[in-house]
Amino acid sequence: MLVMLTEGAANDWSALHLRDVLGTSAGTAAVAFGSFSATMTVGRLVADRVVQRFGSEAVLRHGAALAAVGALAASFTPWVWLAVVGWGVLGLGLSGCVPQLFSAAGRVDPAMAGTNVSRVAGLGYLGMLAGPAVIGWLTHVVPLNQAFVLLVVLTLIASASAGVLCTRSTAGTGSTADTGTLDPAEHADTTSTPEVAHV
């Protein structure tokens, strides 16, 4: 939920940040959202290979930490180009996080995989919808760029809690009764062999 809340906030507020805080034109401001979306797309295309090499926990831990760096850079830089880079780094960091959470939900209990994944998806999309609203509410209290500190905090929390992906599947410790091993004594051929008549 924390990761998708951050993603939702970036989707809605990255362009407004460049326009309202850094004073760019609407066309230039759109580059921030484009940078965020492009790096997230590329990241998700290569995420499987990265997971195979480093593992899900590492992808979430380091990806969320990278996202925090991007959010921090985008929030407080006075330079448009660095803000665009910051939003891109945020997208790249988040790109592999959500798929790992869905995968972990399915591994906890394979018998309940569908239910668990749907619950995680529901909470996640709730966060994605809430993210823009939370940032909007914060702008009534602090400037927009300072409101983005929330994104830094959320991604750091997600990074620190990456160990949740170490949960082992409960199906991996099933009894040997379901392994289908044959007992030779029970499955011996009991069919009698016809005797050959000797003349």
Secondary structure, 3 states (H helix, E strand, C coil): CHHHHHHHHHHHHHHHHHHHHCCCCHHHHHHHHHHHHHHHHHHHHHHHHHHHHHCHHHHHHHHHHHHHHHHHHHHHCCCHHHHHHHHHHHHHHHHCHHHHHHHHHHHHCHHHHHHHHHHHHHHHHHHHHHHHHHHHHHCCCCCHHHHCHHHHHHHHHHHHCHHHHHCCCHHHHCCHHHCCCCCCCCCCCCCCCCCCCCC
